[in-house]
């Protein structure tokens, strides 16, 4: 797939409505042969390609909470206060 072909894809953005101007966000598109393409908005020339089966497994894992330990807890204040959802002083996943 060429750069011009990638520009023709229907890129879906995962950007919240309150996103600051110039902030990076994830874009995802379905390419030929049902490939899933991903890129960051601030670097659209760098594209990661995966299969539909791997993408579906990833989405299933996200919905099941398998990656919650990797979430940035500073937004909820958990790391700032020194405690986590489990009530310990350890960040989740430690």
N, C-alpha and C positions, 0 to 999 in steps of 0.2 A: 504494500500500500504506500503510495507516494504522499508527499506533503500536501499536494493539491487535493488528493482523494480525502485526506483527513479533514480538510477544511469544509468539505461537502457533507460531512456527517452531522447528525442531529445531536449535538452535545447537550447533555442535561447537567445543570449546575446544582450543586448542593450548597448553596449560599443562603444564609439566613437573611431575612428582610432588613435587619439592623446592621448588616455588614458595613464596616467602614470602607470608604473609597480607597482603592489600591490594595486591599487585603486579598490574600490568596484564598482560593476555594477549589474544591475538587470538581472536575467535569468528567462525565462518563458517557460513552457512546457505544452503540452496537455497530460493529463493522461487518465486513464480508465473512461468510462462513460462520456467522453467529459469534464472532470474536467480540470480546469486551475490551474496549480501549479506555484508559484513564489518563488524565493529565491534570496538572495544576494550572490554574488560570494565569499565574505569573510566569510560567515557563511552558507555553503551549507546544513548543517544538519537541519536548521530551514526552514521549507517550509510552505507557506500559500496556502490554497486551496480554490477555489471559483468555482462558476458555470459558464458555457459558457454565460448564459443570463446576469449575473452580469458583467462579463468581457466585453461583447459586449456593455453594457450600459456605462461602464467606458470609453472604447475607444471612443465611440460616444461623451461623455462629454469632453474628452481631445481634440478631433478634433473641438468641438464647442467652446473651450476656457473657459469652465466652471471652470477650475482649475488654470487659469492664475494668479489669486490673490495669489496663494501659491508658485508661481515660485520664485526662487532666483534671485532677480533683481540686485545683486551686479555684476554679470557677464556683464550686459549691462552698468554698471556705474550709473544707475538711483539712487541707494541709496547713492553712494559715492558723487554724486553731490548735493544731497538733494532735487532733484525733481523727479517726476515720469512722466510716459507717459501722464498723464492728466495735467501736468504742476503745480501740487500742491506740497507742501512739505510733504504730507502724503504718506506713502507707500501704494501701491495698496491694496485694501480690507479693509482699515481702515475708 
